[in-house]
Amino acid sequence: MTNLLLAVGWRKVPNLKQTGGIILAFSGLLVVIAGGSWERWRGFNLLPADAFIVVNVLAISLFNILAQL
């Protein structure tokens, strides 16, 4: 999420290694949201706690960016 925000807001394009990390991290987030269950993933419905996880990831990303300025 941090690299995505940097690419969109600050026009810093991530390299190949960072892009791989983004894909891996996002995949992990999807596994956490799905609870490791394919049935839950196929019947995809977000719970309030899932939205909290996504907001938390966004907040940490913004903190990391702003701490470097």
Secondary structure, DSSP 8 states (H G I E B T S, - for coil): -HHHHHHHHS-----HHHHHHHHHHHHHHHHHHHTT-HHHHHT----HHHHHHHHHHHHHHHHHHHHH-
